[in-house]
Amino acid sequence: MSRLTDLIAKAKAQDPQLGADMEREFRALSSRLSFGLNFERHRPEAVELPQRPVRRGDKVRILASRNSTAKGDRRLWRVERLNKARGTADLVLLGDPKQETRTVKVDDLVVVAEFRDTIYPGLVSTGKVARGGDKPWHTVINGENYHALKALTWTHRGKVDAIYIDPPYNTGARDWKYNNDYVESDDLYRHSKWLAMMERRLLVAKDLLNPADSVLIVTIDEKEYLRLGLLLEQTFPEAKMQMISSVIKRGGTSRTKEFSRVEEYLYFLFFGAAELARTDDNMLEPPTVAAEVGLSESDLWEGMVRRGIGVVRAQRPKQFYPILIDAAAHRIVRAGESLAPEIDRRSIADAEGLTTVWPIKDDGTEGFWQLSRSGLAAAMARGTVRVGGFNKKTGQWRIQYMKAKKAKAVMAGAVATLGKDENGVVILDLGTSKLATESTPRTVWNKASHDASTGGAGLLNKLLPRRKFPFPKSLYAVEDALRFFVKDKPEAVVLDFFAGSGTTAHAVMRLNRQDGGRRTCISVTNNEVGAEEQMALRERGLRPGDGDWEALGICDYITKPRVRAAITGITPDDVPIKGDYKFTDEFPMAEGFEENAEFFTLTYEAPIGVSYQTAFARIAPLLWLRAGSVGRRVEKLPSAGWEVVDSYGLLVDLDGATDFLRAVRKAKSLRIAYIVTDDERRFQALSRRLPEGVEPIRLYESYLSNFAFANGDGA
Ligand SMILES: C[S@@+](CC[C@H](N)C(=O)[O-])C[C@H]1O[C@@H](n2cnc3c(N)ncnc32)[C@H](O)[C@@H]1O
């Protein structure tokens, strides 16, 4: 039930008249349509934290008994007292005027974090795989993405270059939970719950994207694409948005009396200066023959007279000038002066021994050149303009040139050349050139490599034989989508907070291999166990939080092992992965990648009652992440009062400031100096003594208070 109707029901129970009045107002309001996407925000959202130990003051739910498949008590209780000896907790029912109390075994409780609660996130490392030398580390975080995103606002505010997410599609087929309940197809609030869930996360994600140049990519299918489009538009009014239709299942869905669906959608939101990297693939048609066997002359050279019906001389008088050529030698000699529109070109005499060529269109009318006089001079110097054949229609020699982007590709060596001819014009090595002419990618993608079953489930099955994950994306589809934005950013930071099987991290590693990049991917996903598996586990008497249950969760059972297998080239059964990668970069999967990845679980710290040393251990990975997740990490509070590692330094005891500063100055690739002090003036004084390029960041002495994230929207 929606939150508001819930509240009205409560009001009615206490004061029927007040309840009825409120209901009448609510009806009037909800029948009025306003512009934009209107939906119930369903406050507050809450998440169960089965692995978090129960502490005094916690909000908890009472679990159904073991072996039961019932939902259990949905009400929220507060822990008033813990009796350690008996293993019980005294609870009081939240929001209950009668203050109902109960004493329950701690084992039967699960901690709940409502999204309006302040949380103190931390990270615990659960393993790593290192094959990438000094490259920065990819990270995989097991956790509720809303809270993980909050933590990332401390480490990555404005620093993310690309977010790729593939959220639950809200199919009604138990593909996601709201407040720990599956959202079923008959749930009246199905769409608004989904929108509320998405909006909350997108608003935090917004703070992470680099406003000057970044992209948000969201995949979706026909169930929610309309609502998602509106939500994205109103959440990111500053972005330019496009929707791609992408064929992911050529065989189509088996439907009778309806069209058989073959595609899904990708929303691309461009922020700031974001633009597509150049490509030779238009994503719609198969690569042209030219791309496979080499280029033809006409791929690069074209006529220099601007064509088109509306093209007339008077539009660009500066580009109406004669080009003087040595016709016998096929050589451009020079450009004459531009001619004002009122001057008849026939009044200009030919230079002696040279032939004059005017910008005359095939229909005999006067047009203008594509290049200005200075553009022509630059093209002559480069060798990207030449005399072509004789044009009988105009009675003049043709002048041909290369458009700017093509000329640039030739200059950059992207198209092979055999030097210049006697007229200074470049000679293309067409037979060996593989680069097709550039193409603008289309909004419909039709690529066999994007097939979800072969490039997704089929490929995942090779990495993790027998482990099932529902609907992973094609690795190559994610790779292609990201390439458009991170191709020219070899150090890009990519984030996927609905990471599922970890396809995005895998795609980033492939992109790195293709150009030696050092991009990193942060993958966040929860440790959900599939609906069917849950039933089987419950029948075995297991519950969330039990080791055997959690071991089968998506993050621990699929995401982390998949990233590990991809890097090592070895399956979890210790066997080299069979098969080869296909498409852009083909090589045996058993080769793995020269990359580093570390695996974490998100923790929820208590603001009090934890030793500093323990608290610090949990935030240590956050300090390292903020400094670029590269090199060593300070894991413990340094006994010397300070420590400097590869990318950051930490000063805990200001008495050690002089030694600390000395070490900071010596270090080569330091990005951040963390200074722990409650004294603003001393912090400022120390900051001024840091070398240029080292960012000072102040931490309060009660470490966790630096990482307290209250919810902004009260949700
Ligand atoms: C559709 S899947 C993503 C699949 C992924 N693109 C792939 O190729 O494997 C969505 C994933 O988001 C995760 N998820 C859903 N809600 C979440 C939440 N609130 N916090 C963290 N992860 C969540 C689930 O673990 C699920 O696997």
PDBQT file of the ligand as one rigid body, heavy atoms in Angstrom, charges set to zero:
ROOT
HETATM    1  C1  LIG A 801      19.580  -7.004 -14.423  1.00  0.00    +0.000 C 
HETATM    2  S1  LIG A 801      20.825  -7.377 -13.302  1.00  0.00    +0.000 S 
HETATM    3  C2  LIG A 801      22.270  -6.735 -14.059  1.00  0.00    +0.000 C 
HETATM    4  C3  LIG A 801      22.939  -7.698 -14.986  1.00  0.00    +0.000 C 
HETATM    5  C4  LIG A 801      24.265  -7.263 -15.494  1.00  0.00    +0.000 C 
HETATM    6  N1  LIG A 801      24.188  -6.133 -16.382  1.00  0.00    +0.000 N 
HETATM    7  C5  LIG A 801      24.964  -8.390 -16.191  1.00  0.00    +0.000 C 
HETATM    8  O1  LIG A 801      25.311  -8.278 -17.373  1.00  0.00    +0.000 OA
HETATM    9  O2  LIG A 801      25.179  -9.392 -15.555  1.00  0.00    +0.000 OA
HETATM   10  C6  LIG A 801      20.499  -6.300 -12.003  1.00  0.00    +0.000 C 
HETATM   11  C7  LIG A 801      21.299  -6.616 -10.757  1.00  0.00    +0.000 C 
HETATM   12  O3  LIG A 801      21.155  -5.554  -9.871  1.00  0.00    +0.000 OA
HETATM   13  C8  LIG A 801      21.289  -6.031  -8.555  1.00  0.00    +0.000 C 
HETATM   14  N2  LIG A 801      20.449  -5.185  -7.695  1.00  0.00    +0.000 N 
HETATM   15  C9  LIG A 801      19.116  -4.998  -7.743  1.00  0.00    +0.000 A 
HETATM   16  N3  LIG A 801      18.730  -4.134  -6.786  1.00  0.00    +0.000 NA
HETATM   17  C10 LIG A 801      19.856  -3.773  -6.115  1.00  0.00    +0.000 A 
HETATM   18  C11 LIG A 801      20.124  -2.914  -5.025  1.00  0.00    +0.000 A 
HETATM   19  N4  LIG A 801      19.156  -2.235  -4.439  1.00  0.00    +0.000 N 
HETATM   20  N5  LIG A 801      21.391  -2.810  -4.605  1.00  0.00    +0.000 NA
HETATM   21  C12 LIG A 801      22.383  -3.488  -5.212  1.00  0.00    +0.000 A 
HETATM   22  N6  LIG A 801      22.188  -4.293  -6.257  1.00  0.00    +0.000 NA
HETATM   23  C13 LIG A 801      20.943  -4.441  -6.704  1.00  0.00    +0.000 A 
HETATM   24  C14 LIG A 801      20.888  -7.462  -8.534  1.00  0.00    +0.000 C 
HETATM   25  O4  LIG A 801      21.904  -8.149  -7.883  1.00  0.00    +0.000 OA
HETATM   26  C15 LIG A 801      20.856  -7.844 -10.015  1.00  0.00    +0.000 C 
HETATM   27  O5  LIG A 801      21.743  -8.863 -10.262  1.00  0.00    +0.000 OA
ENDROOT
TORSDOF 0
